[in-house]
């Protein structure tokens, strides 16, 4: 997982400080990135690394609640971004670790 070197110090600090949960959409987005050649490892390898090394678990907020919130994320047409940001909003405006600058511009609790 050489990409860990790309994570900012601020994000690494947040990883050490907070309980970590990930949107269930992350699995599908990683699969999409794999299928389009933007990710060269299997999504399950990434997820098992997050589970085992960082104790990251899937957030259990209902998909219905998240999809309703995602409808209000009109700043993007990217369904993954909409659902991931909506998931963070539904989790009491939780911090969201993301290198995506568009997410950072539109979700004030983004860390990178």
MOPAC internal coordinates of N, CA, C and O (Angstrom, degrees):
PM7 1SCF
backbone

  N    0.0000 0     0.00 0     0.00 0    0    0    0
  C    1.4411 1     0.00 0     0.00 0    1    0    0
  C    1.5231 1   109.05 1     0.00 0    2    1    0
  O    1.2310 1   121.13 1  -117.75 1    3    2    1
  N    1.2986 1   115.45 1    62.25 1    3    2    1
  C    1.4615 1   121.67 1  -178.19 1    5    3    2
  C    1.5201 1   112.60 1   -62.71 1    6    5    3
  O    1.2310 1   120.08 1   157.90 1    7    6    5
  N    1.3289 1   117.45 1   -22.10 1    7    6    5
  C    1.4628 1   121.00 1  -178.73 1    9    7    6
  C    1.5204 1   112.36 1   -64.19 1   10    9    7
  O    1.2310 1   119.62 1   163.71 1   11   10    9
  N    1.3201 1   118.32 1   -16.29 1   11   10    9
  C    1.4563 1   121.56 1   178.83 1   13   11   10
  C    1.5236 1   110.23 1   -56.06 1   14   13   11
  O    1.2310 1   120.16 1   149.40 1   15   14   13
  N    1.2983 1   117.29 1   -30.60 1   15   14   13
  C    1.4680 1   120.85 1   179.52 1   17   15   14
  C    1.5139 1   112.43 1   -62.71 1   18   17   15
  O    1.2310 1   119.93 1   159.34 1   19   18   17
  N    1.3263 1   117.74 1   -20.66 1   19   18   17
  C    1.4634 1   121.28 1  -179.57 1   21   19   18
  C    1.5215 1   112.63 1   -82.16 1   22   21   19
  O    1.2310 1   119.78 1   168.16 1   23   22   21
  N    1.3095 1   118.03 1   -11.84 1   23   22   21
  C    1.4597 1   121.30 1  -178.21 1   25   23   22
  C    1.5222 1   109.63 1   -73.29 1   26   25   23
  O    1.2310 1   121.08 1   -46.61 1   27   26   25
  N    1.3209 1   115.54 1   133.39 1   27   26   25
  C    1.4657 1   120.27 1  -178.02 1   29   27   26
  C    1.5212 1   111.50 1   -68.23 1   30   29   27
  O    1.2310 1   121.20 1   -18.62 1   31   30   29
  N    1.3192 1   115.32 1   161.38 1   31   30   29
  C    1.4731 1   120.16 1   176.21 1   33   31   30
  C    1.5224 1   111.05 1   -62.21 1   34   33   31
  O    1.2310 1   120.66 1   142.08 1   35   34   33
  N    1.3187 1   116.35 1   -37.92 1   35   34   33
  C    1.4632 1   120.74 1   179.35 1   37   35   34
  C    1.5316 1   110.19 1   -62.27 1   38   37   35
  O    1.2310 1   120.50 1   135.79 1   39   38   37
  N    1.3221 1   116.65 1   -44.21 1   39   38   37
  C    1.4685 1   120.14 1   178.93 1   41   39   38
  C    1.5201 1   110.85 1   -66.06 1   42   41   39
  O    1.2310 1   120.17 1   138.88 1   43   42   41
  N    1.3246 1   117.27 1   -41.12 1   43   42   41
  C    1.4723 1   120.24 1   178.10 1   45   43   42
  C    1.5249 1   111.11 1   -62.13 1   46   45   43
  O    1.2310 1   120.72 1   141.08 1   47   46   45
  N    1.3050 1   116.23 1   -38.92 1   47   46   45
  C    1.4634 1   120.69 1   177.57 1   49   47   46
  C    1.5293 1   110.34 1   -63.66 1   50   49   47
  O    1.2310 1   120.30 1   137.58 1   51   50   49
  N    1.3195 1   117.03 1   -42.42 1   51   50   49
  C    1.4728 1   121.38 1   178.87 1   53   51   50
  C    1.5259 1   110.73 1   -64.33 1   54   53   51
  O    1.2310 1   120.57 1   141.59 1   55   54   53
  N    1.3134 1   116.52 1   -38.41 1   55   54   53
  C    1.4663 1   121.05 1   178.44 1   57   55   54
  C    1.5241 1   110.33 1   -61.06 1   58   57   55
  O    1.2310 1   120.38 1   139.92 1   59   58   57
  N    1.3181 1   116.88 1   -40.08 1   59   58   57
  C    1.4619 1   121.20 1   178.69 1   61   59   58
  C    1.5235 1   112.44 1   -72.90 1   62   61   59
  O    1.2310 1   120.31 1   152.72 1   63   62   61
  N    1.3133 1   117.00 1   -27.28 1   63   62   61
  C    1.4637 1   121.46 1  -170.54 1   65   63   62
  C    1.5237 1   114.81 1   -92.06 1   66   65   63
  O    1.2310 1   119.93 1   145.10 1   67   66   65
  N    1.3254 1   117.74 1   -34.90 1   67   66   65
  C    1.4651 1   121.41 1  -170.44 1   69   67   66
  C    1.5271 1   112.42 1  -110.28 1   70   69   67
  O    1.2310 1   121.93 1   -23.30 1   71   70   69
  N    1.3229 1   113.92 1   156.70 1   71   70   69
  C    1.4610 1   120.75 1   170.71 1   73   71   70
  C    1.5275 1   106.34 1   -70.53 1   74   73   71
  O    1.2310 1   120.06 1   -47.89 1   75   74   73
  N    1.3030 1   117.49 1   132.11 1   75   74   73
  C    1.4546 1   120.75 1  -172.43 1   77   75   74
  C    1.5255 1   111.91 1  -104.32 1   78   77   75
  O    1.2310 1   121.28 1   -49.80 1   79   78   77
  N    1.3204 1   115.15 1   130.20 1   79   78   77
  C    1.4584 1   123.38 1   174.96 1   81   79   78
  C    1.5220 1   107.39 1  -133.05 1   82   81   79
  O    1.2310 1   121.16 1   -33.20 1   83   82   81
  N    1.3180 1   115.39 1   146.80 1   83   82   81
  C    1.4612 1   118.27 1   177.67 1   85   83   82
  C    1.5140 1   110.00 1  -124.48 1   86   85   83
  O    1.2310 1   121.74 1   -29.39 1   87   86   85
  N    1.3099 1   114.28 1   150.61 1   87   86   85
  C    1.4462 1   121.24 1   177.43 1   89   87   86
  C    1.5296 1   108.80 1   -67.12 1   90   89   87
  O    1.2310 1   119.67 1   -39.41 1   91   90   89
  N    1.3298 1   118.24 1   140.59 1   91   90   89
  C    1.4547 1   119.82 1   174.64 1   93   91   90
  C    1.5266 1   111.88 1   -61.48 1   94   93   91
  O    1.2310 1   120.55 1   159.98 1   95   94   93
  N    1.3276 1   116.56 1   -20.02 1   95   94   93
  C    1.4692 1   120.36 1   177.82 1   97   95   94
  C    1.5210 1   112.03 1   -65.91 1   98   97   95
  O    1.2310 1   120.34 1   158.70 1   99   98   97
  N    1.3264 1   116.96 1   -21.30 1   99   98   97
  C    1.4593 1   119.57 1  -178.64 1  101   99   98
  C    1.5233 1   111.05 1   -58.36 1  102  101   99
  O    1.2310 1   119.96 1   138.62 1  103  102  101
  N    1.3279 1   117.68 1   -41.38 1  103  102  101
  C    1.4676 1   120.88 1   179.85 1  105  103  102
  C    1.5253 1   110.50 1   -57.77 1  106  105  103
  O    1.2310 1   120.64 1   132.22 1  107  106  105
  N    1.3332 1   116.39 1   -47.78 1  107  106  105
  C    1.4632 1   120.44 1  -178.89 1  109  107  106
  C    1.5240 1   111.17 1   -66.85 1  110  109  107
  O    1.2310 1   120.16 1   140.07 1  111  110  109
  N    1.3291 1   117.31 1   -39.93 1  111  110  109
  C    1.4582 1   119.36 1   178.99 1  113  111  110
  C    1.5265 1   110.85 1   -64.58 1  114  113  111
  O    1.2310 1   120.02 1   138.60 1  115  114  113
  N    1.3199 1   117.56 1   -41.40 1  115  114  113
  C    1.4669 1   120.13 1   177.17 1  117  115  114
  C    1.5307 1   111.48 1   -62.12 1  118  117  115
  O    1.2310 1   120.56 1   140.53 1  119  118  117
  N    1.3306 1   116.53 1   -39.47 1  119  118  117
  C    1.4654 1   120.06 1   177.58 1  121  119  118
  C    1.5235 1   110.46 1   -63.80 1  122  121  119
  O    1.2310 1   120.55 1   136.81 1  123  122  121
  N    1.3117 1   116.56 1   -43.19 1  123  122  121
  C    1.4633 1   121.52 1   177.43 1  125  123  122
  C    1.5370 1   110.18 1   -59.99 1  126  125  123
  O    1.2310 1   120.37 1   134.20 1  127  126  125
  N    1.3235 1   116.89 1   -45.80 1  127  126  125
  C    1.4628 1   120.61 1   179.49 1  129  127  126
  C    1.5279 1   111.07 1   -62.51 1  130  129  127
  O    1.2310 1   120.66 1   142.85 1  131  130  129
  N    1.3207 1   116.35 1   -37.15 1  131  130  129
  C    1.4694 1   121.14 1   177.21 1  133  131  130
  C    1.5247 1   110.11 1   -64.42 1  134  133  131
  O    1.2310 1   120.61 1   132.89 1  135  134  133
  N    1.3192 1   116.43 1   -47.11 1  135  134  133
  C    1.4691 1   121.49 1  -178.00 1  137  135  134
  C    1.5201 1   112.57 1   -65.65 1  138  137  135
  O    1.2310 1   119.92 1   151.60 1  139  138  137
  N    1.3201 1   117.76 1   -28.40 1  139  138  137
  C    1.4702 1   120.84 1  -179.85 1  141  139  138
  C    1.5281 1   112.50 1   -94.59 1  142  141  139
  O    1.2310 1   120.44 1  -173.90 1  143  142  141
  N    1.3306 1   116.77 1     6.10 1  143  142  141
  C    1.4597 1   121.13 1   175.59 1  145  143  142
  C    1.5162 1   114.99 1    80.82 1  146  145  143
  O    1.2310 1   119.58 1  -168.78 1  147  146  145
  N    1.3276 1   118.40 1    11.22 1  147  146  145
  C    1.4645 1   121.27 1  -179.15 1  149  147  146
  C    1.5288 1   112.21 1   -92.88 1  150  149  147
  O    1.2310 1   120.44 1   172.78 1  151  150  149
  N    1.3154 1   116.76 1    -7.22 1  151  150  149
  C    1.4610 1   122.27 1   177.83 1  153  151  150
  C    1.5162 1   106.68 1  -134.71 1  154  153  151
  O    1.2310 1   120.56 1   -51.39 1  155  154  153
  N    1.3149 1   116.53 1   128.61 1  155  154  153
  C    1.4651 1   118.50 1  -175.60 1  157  155  154
  C    1.5277 1   114.69 1  -104.07 1  158  157  155
  O    1.2310 1   120.28 1  -166.83 1  159  158  157
  N    1.3296 1   117.08 1    13.17 1  159  158  157
  C    1.4636 1   120.99 1   174.65 1  161  159  158
  C    1.5218 1   108.69 1  -124.98 1  162  161  159
  O    1.2310 1   121.19 1   -22.16 1  163  162  161
  N    1.3170 1   115.32 1   157.84 1  163  162  161
  C    1.4552 1   120.45 1   178.89 1  165  163  162
  C    1.5399 1   110.34 1   -67.75 1  166  165  163
  O    1.2310 1   119.78 1   -43.40 1  167  166  165
  N    1.3223 1   118.03 1   136.60 1  167  166  165
  C    1.4609 1   121.18 1   178.82 1  169  167  166
  C    1.5300 1   113.00 1   -53.63 1  170  169  167
  O    1.2310 1   119.99 1   140.18 1  171  170  169
  N    1.3237 1   117.61 1   -39.82 1  171  170  169
  C    1.4627 1   119.44 1  -179.53 1  173  171  170
  C    1.5198 1   112.08 1   -64.17 1  174  173  171
  O    1.2310 1   119.83 1   151.14 1  175  174  173
  N    1.3115 1   117.94 1   -28.86 1  175  174  173
  C    1.4658 1   121.17 1   175.66 1  177  175  174
  C    1.5291 1   110.07 1   -66.92 1  178  177  175
  O    1.2310 1   120.64 1   136.10 1  179  178  177
  N    1.3157 1   116.39 1   -43.90 1  179  178  177
  C    1.4641 1   121.26 1   177.70 1  181  179  178
  C    1.5298 1   109.86 1   -61.89 1  182  181  179
  O    1.2310 1   120.68 1   131.25 1  183  182  181
  N    1.3197 1   116.30 1   -48.75 1  183  182  181
  C    1.4672 1   120.42 1  -177.61 1  185  183  182
  C    1.5238 1   112.00 1   -65.09 1  186  185  183
  O    1.2310 1   119.98 1   138.91 1  187  186  185
  N    1.3359 1   117.64 1   -41.09 1  187  186  185
  C    1.4701 1   118.78 1   179.09 1  189  187  186
  C    1.5268 1   110.33 1   -65.92 1  190  189  187
  O    1.2310 1   120.31 1   145.76 1  191  190  189
  N    1.3267 1   117.01 1   -34.24 1  191  190  189
  C    1.4635 1   120.69 1   175.61 1  193  191  190
  C    1.5337 1   110.19 1   -61.90 1  194  193  191
  O    1.2310 1   120.62 1   135.41 1  195  194  193
  N    1.3312 1   116.43 1   -44.59 1  195  194  193
  C    1.4641 1   120.73 1   179.01 1  197  195  194
  C    1.5260 1   111.47 1   -64.81 1  198  197  195
  O    1.2310 1   120.49 1   138.98 1  199  198  197
  N    1.3275 1   116.67 1   -41.02 1  199  198  197
  C    1.4673 1   120.82 1   178.80 1  201  199  198
  C    1.5272 1   110.79 1   -62.95 1  202  201  199
  O    1.2310 1   121.43 1   127.86 1  203  202  201
  N    1.3339 1   114.88 1   -52.14 1  203  202  201
  C    1.4693 1   120.57 1  -171.97 1  205  203  202
  C    1.5208 1   113.54 1   -73.42 1  206  205  203
  O    1.2310 1   119.92 1   137.52 1  207  206  205
  N    1.3108 1   117.75 1   -42.48 1  207  206  205
  C    1.4590 1   120.65 1  -174.04 1  209  207  206
  C    1.5157 1   114.14 1   -88.46 1  210  209  207
  O    1.2310 1   120.53 1   147.33 1  211  210  209
  N    1.3397 1   116.59 1   -32.67 1  211  210  209
  C    1.4671 1   119.58 1  -173.95 1  213  211  210
  C    1.5261 1   113.56 1  -117.97 1  214  213  211
  O    1.2310 1   120.36 1  -179.35 1  215  214  213
  N    1.3198 1   116.93 1     0.65 1  215  214  213
  C    1.4592 1   122.23 1  -179.21 1  217  215  214
  C    1.5318 1   111.62 1    56.82 1  218  217  215
  O    1.2310 1   120.34 1  -144.82 1  219  218  217
  N    1.3211 1   116.95 1    35.18 1  219  218  217
  C    1.4661 1   122.01 1   176.94 1  221  219  218
  C    1.5262 1   107.79 1   -77.01 1  222  221  219
  O    1.2310 1   120.89 1   -45.03 1  223  222  221
  N    1.3087 1   115.91 1   134.97 1  223  222  221
  C    1.4544 1   121.59 1   179.00 1  225  223  222
  C    1.5258 1   109.25 1  -123.80 1  226  225  223
  O    1.2310 1   121.01 1   -20.15 1  227  226  225
  N    1.3123 1   115.67 1   159.85 1  227  226  225
  C    1.4584 1   121.20 1   177.71 1  229  227  226
  C    1.5325 1   109.03 1   -73.79 1  230  229  227
  O    1.2310 1   120.65 1   -46.32 1  231  230  229
  N    1.3156 1   116.37 1   133.68 1  231  230  229
  C    1.4630 1   122.12 1   176.45 1  233  231  230
  C    1.5312 1   108.01 1   -68.64 1  234  233  231
  O    1.2310 1   120.41 1   -41.63 1  235  234  233
  N    1.3203 1   116.83 1   138.37 1  235  234  233
  C    1.4593 1   119.77 1  -174.91 1  237  235  234
  C    1.5302 1   114.14 1  -104.91 1  238  237  235
  O    1.2310 1   119.99 1  -159.95 1  239  238  237
  N    1.3051 1   117.62 1    20.05 1  239  238  237
  C    1.4742 1   120.60 1   174.64 1  241  239  238
  C    1.5321 1   107.58 1   -65.88 1  242  241  239
  O    1.2310 1   120.32 1   -39.02 1  243  242  241
  N    1.3255 1   117.00 1   140.98 1  243  242  241
  C    1.4648 1   120.15 1  -175.70 1  245  243  242
  C    1.5265 1   111.73 1   -61.63 1  246  245  243
  O    1.2310 1   121.63 1   -36.92 1  247  246  245
  N    1.3197 1   114.48 1   143.08 1  247  246  245
  C    1.4598 1   119.88 1   179.06 1  249  247  246
  C    1.5241 1   110.87 1   -63.75 1  250  249  247
  O    1.2310 1   120.19 1   145.87 1  251  250  249
  N    1.3214 1   117.23 1   -34.13 1  251  250  249
  C    1.4595 1   120.43 1   178.61 1  253  251  250
  C    1.5286 1   110.34 1   -59.84 1  254  253  251
  O    1.2310 1   120.29 1   132.62 1  255  254  253
  N    1.3090 1   117.04 1   -47.38 1  255  254  253
  C    1.4695 1   121.34 1   179.18 1  257  255  254
  C    1.5291 1   110.81 1   -61.50 1  258  257  255
  O    1.2310 1   120.64 1   137.07 1  259  258  257
  N    1.3149 1   116.38 1   -42.93 1  259  258  257
  C    1.4702 1   120.65 1  -179.58 1  261  259  258
  C    1.5205 1   110.70 1   -66.57 1  262  261  259
  O    1.2310 1   119.99 1   138.04 1  263  262  261
  N    1.3296 1   117.63 1   -41.96 1  263  262  261
  C    1.4676 1   119.57 1  -178.33 1  265  263  262
  C    1.5266 1   111.43 1   -66.97 1  266  265  263
  O    1.2310 1   120.22 1   145.64 1  267  266  265
  N    1.3295 1   117.18 1   -34.36 1  267  266  265
  C    1.4713 1   120.16 1   174.99 1  269  267  266
  C    1.5280 1   109.61 1   -62.87 1  270  269  267
  O    1.2310 1   120.61 1   134.19 1  271  270  269
  N    1.3301 1   116.45 1   -45.81 1  271  270  269
  C    1.4702 1   120.19 1   178.72 1  273  271  270
  C    1.5289 1   111.21 1   -65.19 1  274  273  271
  O    1.2310 1   120.11 1   144.83 1  275  274  273
  N    1.3291 1   117.39 1   -35.17 1  275  274  273
  C    1.4672 1   121.13 1  -179.41 1  277  275  274
  C    1.5279 1   111.75 1   -63.58 1  278  277  275
  O    1.2310 1   120.41 1   151.39 1  279  278  277
  N    1.3121 1   116.82 1   -28.61 1  279  278  277
  C    1.4726 1   120.21 1   178.05 1  281  279  278
  C    1.5220 1   111.69 1   -62.77 1  282  281  279
  O    1.2310 1   120.24 1   157.08 1  283  282  281
  N    1.3182 1   117.15 1   -22.92 1  283  282  281
  C    1.4705 1   121.14 1   178.89 1  285  283  282
  C    1.5307 1   112.60 1   -88.09 1  286  285  283
  O    1.2310 1   120.10 1   173.31 1  287  286  285
  N    1.3139 1   117.41 1    -6.69 1  287  286  285
  C    1.4704 1   121.14 1   179.94 1  289  287  286
  C    1.5297 1   108.84 1   -88.86 1  290  289  287
  O    1.2310 1   120.69 1  -111.33 1  291  290  289
  N    1.3102 1   116.30 1    68.67 1  291  290  289
  C    1.4669 1   121.55 1  -173.04 1  293  291  290
  C    1.5273 1   113.91 1   -82.70 1  294  293  291
  O    1.2310 1   119.73 1  -176.32 1  295  294  293
  N    1.3235 1   118.13 1     3.68 1  295  294  293
  C    1.4553 1   122.01 1  -178.65 1  297  295  294
  C    1.5338 1   112.68 1   -76.27 1  298  297  295
  O    1.2310 1   120.02 1   171.56 1  299  298  297
  N    1.3314 1   117.57 1    -8.44 1  299  298  297
  C    1.4615 1   120.54 1  -179.51 1  301  299  298
  C    1.5198 1   110.44 1  -146.59 1  302  301  299
  O    1.2310 1   120.48 1   -23.23 1  303  302  301
  N    1.3050 1   116.68 1   156.77 1  303  302  301
  C    1.4566 1   122.99 1   173.70 1  305  303  302
  C    1.5321 1   110.14 1   -99.84 1  306  305  303
  O    1.2310 1   120.28 1   176.84 1  307  306  305
  N    1.3211 1   117.06 1    -3.16 1  307  306  305
  C    1.4681 1   121.42 1  -179.48 1  309  307  306
  C    1.5313 1   108.97 1   -76.27 1  310  309  307
  O    1.2310 1   120.81 1   -71.06 1  311  310  309
  N    1.3218 1   116.06 1   108.94 1  311  310  309
  C    1.4679 1   120.58 1  -176.82 1  313  311  310
  C    1.5197 1   112.04 1   -59.80 1  314  313  311
  O    1.2310 1   120.15 1   143.13 1  315  314  313
  N    1.3209 1   117.32 1   -36.87 1  315  314  313
  C    1.4565 1   120.18 1   179.39 1  317  315  314
  C    1.5276 1   110.59 1   -62.05 1  318  317  315
  O    1.2310 1   120.60 1   130.31 1  319  318  317
  N    1.3273 1   116.47 1   -49.69 1  319  318  317
  C    1.4618 1   120.79 1  -179.27 1  321  319  318
  C    1.5276 1   110.89 1   -61.27 1  322  321  319
  O    1.2310 1   120.73 1   137.67 1  323  322  321
  N    1.3157 1   116.22 1   -42.33 1  323  322  321
  C    1.4626 1   119.98 1   179.92 1  325  323  322
  C    1.5293 1   111.08 1   -60.37 1  326  325  323
  O    1.2310 1   120.73 1   133.99 1  327  326  325
  N    1.3176 1   116.21 1   -46.01 1  327  326  325
  C    1.4649 1   120.27 1  -177.25 1  329  327  326
  C    1.5217 1   112.25 1   -71.92 1  330  329  327
  O    1.2310 1   120.03 1   142.58 1  331  330  329
  N    1.3141 1   117.55 1   -37.42 1  331  330  329
  C    1.4664 1   120.42 1   179.88 1  333  331  330
  C    1.5250 1   110.46 1   -68.18 1  334  333  331
  O    1.2310 1   120.10 1   136.58 1  335  334  333
  N    1.3236 1   117.42 1   -43.42 1  335  334  333
  C    1.4645 1   120.50 1   177.74 1  337  335  334
  C    1.5325 1   109.90 1   -66.72 1  338  337  335
  O    1.2310 1   120.36 1   137.35 1  339  338  337
  N    1.3181 1   116.92 1   -42.65 1  339  338  337
  C    1.4694 1   119.83 1   178.51 1  341  339  338
  C    1.5245 1   110.84 1   -61.15 1  342  341  339
  O    1.2310 1   120.28 1   142.93 1  343  342  341
  N    1.3197 1   117.07 1   -37.07 1  343  342  341
  C    1.4675 1   120.69 1   177.34 1  345  343  342
  C    1.5261 1   110.19 1   -61.39 1  346  345  343
  O    1.2310 1   120.49 1   135.72 1  347  346  345
  N    1.3289 1   116.67 1   -44.28 1  347  346  345
  C    1.4695 1   120.10 1   178.99 1  349  347  346
  C    1.5239 1   110.62 1   -64.74 1  350  349  347
  O    1.2310 1   120.08 1   138.94 1  351  350  349
  N    1.3268 1   117.45 1   -41.06 1  351  350  349
  C    1.4678 1   120.32 1   178.29 1  353  351  350
  C    1.5308 1   110.70 1   -62.27 1  354  353  351
  O    1.2310 1   120.52 1   136.91 1  355  354  353
  N    1.3238 1   116.61 1   -43.09 1  355  354  353
  C    1.4691 1   120.91 1  -179.53 1  357  355  354
  C    1.5253 1   112.01 1   -66.79 1  358  357  355
  O    1.2310 1   120.39 1   158.19 1  359  358  357
  N    1.2953 1   116.87 1   -21.81 1  359  358  357
  C    1.4740 1   121.59 1   178.36 1  361  359  358
  C    1.5246 1   108.71 1   -91.74 1  362  361  359
  O    1.2310 1   120.79 1  -132.45 1  363  362  361
  N    1.3096 1   116.09 1    47.55 1  363  362  361
  C    1.4747 1   122.88 1   177.63 1  365  363  362
  C    1.5205 1   112.95 1    58.80 1  366  365  363
  O    1.2310 1   120.72 1  -134.92 1  367  366  365
  N    1.3236 1   116.22 1    45.08 1  367  366  365
  C    1.4640 1   121.66 1  -178.69 1  369  367  366
  C    1.5266 1   111.23 1    50.92 1  370  369  367
  O    1.2310 1   121.43 1  -127.74 1  371  370  369
  N    1.3114 1   114.87 1    52.26 1  371  370  369
  C    1.4674 1   121.10 1   179.56 1  373  371  370
  C    1.5159 1   110.68 1   -67.67 1  374  373  371
  O    1.2310 1   121.46 1   -22.66 1  375  374  373
  N    1.3256 1   114.82 1   157.34 1  375  374  373
  C    1.4566 1   119.30 1   172.82 1  377  375  374
  C    1.5203 1   108.57 1   -64.42 1  378  377  375
  O    1.2310 1   121.47 1   -32.55 1  379  378  377
  N    1.3211 1   114.78 1   147.45 1  379  378  377
  C    1.4519 1   121.65 1   179.56 1  381  379  378
  C    1.5141 1   107.59 1  -127.90 1  382  381  379
  O    1.2310 1   120.36 1   -61.01 1  383  382  381
  N    1.3094 1   116.92 1   118.99 1  383  382  381
  C    1.4621 1   120.80 1   178.42 1  385  383  382
  C    1.5186 1   107.55 1   -88.13 1  386  385  383
  O    1.2310 1   121.13 1   -63.63 1  387  386  385
  N    1.3273 1   115.44 1   116.37 1  387  386  385
  C    1.4627 1   120.91 1  -178.27 1  389  387  386
  C    1.5252 1   110.18 1  -156.42 1  390  389  387
  O    1.2310 1   121.25 1   -41.15 1  391  390  389
  N    1.3217 1   115.22 1   138.85 1  391  390  389
  C    1.4591 1   121.00 1   174.75 1  393  391  390
  C    1.5306 1   111.42 1   -88.96 1  394  393  391
  O    1.2310 1   120.28 1   176.63 1  395  394  393
  N    1.3083 1   117.07 1    -3.37 1  395  394  393
  C    1.4590 1   122.07 1  -178.00 1  397  395  394
  C    1.5297 1   109.46 1   -72.74 1  398  397  395
  O    1.2310 1   120.45 1   -66.81 1  399  398  397
  N    1.3095 1   116.74 1   113.19 1  399  398  397
  C    1.4686 1   121.09 1  -175.78 1  401  399  398
  C    1.5364 1   112.14 1   -65.32 1  402  401  399
  O    1.2310 1   119.80 1   147.27 1  403  402  401
  N    1.3243 1   118.00 1   -32.73 1  403  402  401
  C    1.4805 1   119.93 1   177.88 1  405  403  402
  C    1.5218 1   110.74 1   -65.61 1  406  405  403
  O    1.2310 1   120.62 1   141.05 1  407  406  405
  N    1.3190 1   116.42 1   -38.95 1  407  406  405
  C    1.4635 1   119.11 1   175.72 1  409  407  406
  C    1.5218 1   108.72 1   -63.43 1  410  409  407
  O    1.2310 1   120.41 1   134.60 1  411  410  409
  N    1.3227 1   116.83 1   -45.40 1  411  410  409
  C    1.4630 1   121.22 1   179.70 1  413  411  410
  C    1.5147 1   113.41 1   -59.23 1  414  413  411
  O    1.2310 1   120.37 1   144.41 1  415  414  413
  N    1.3096 1   116.90 1   -35.59 1  415  414  413
  C    1.4627 1   121.45 1   179.08 1  417  415  414
  C    1.5242 1   112.45 1   -72.33 1  418  417  415
  O    1.2310 1   120.32 1   156.14 1  419  418  417
  N    1.3246 1   116.99 1   -23.86 1  419  418  417
  C    1.4565 1   120.95 1  -172.34 1  421  419  418
  C    1.5211 1   115.39 1  -114.45 1  422  421  419
  O    1.2310 1   120.50 1   170.52 1  423  422  421
  N    1.3188 1   116.66 1    -9.48 1  423  422  421
  C    1.4584 1   120.14 1   177.08 1  425  423  422
  C    1.5225 1   107.73 1  -127.90 1  426  425  423
  O    1.2310 1   120.12 1   -70.74 1  427  426  425
  N    1.3203 1   117.37 1   109.26 1  427  426  425
  C    1.4646 1   121.49 1  -170.40 1  429  427  426
  C    1.5348 1   115.89 1   -66.09 1  430  429  427
  O    1.2310 1   119.96 1   166.35 1  431  430  429
  N    1.3262 1   117.68 1   -13.65 1  431  430  429
  C    1.4632 1   119.92 1  -178.98 1  433  431  430
  C    1.5304 1   111.73 1  -102.40 1  434  433  431
  O    1.2310 1   120.87 1  -154.23 1  435  434  433
  N    1.3252 1   115.94 1    25.77 1  435  434  433
  C    1.4613 1   120.72 1   177.65 1  437  435  434
  C    1.5283 1   109.51 1   -80.82 1  438  437  435
  O    1.2310 1   121.18 1   -43.97 1  439  438  437
  N    1.3115 1   115.36 1   136.03 1  439  438  437
  C    1.4651 1   121.97 1   177.00 1  441  439  438
  C    1.5183 1   108.39 1  -115.28 1  442  441  439
  O    1.2310 1   121.44 1   -49.90 1  443  442  441
  N    1.3183 1   114.86 1   130.10 1  443  442  441
  C    1.4730 1   120.75 1   169.04 1  445  443  442
  C    1.4730 1   109.19 1  -160.01 1  446  445  443
  O    1.2310 1   120.10 1   180.00 1  447  446  445

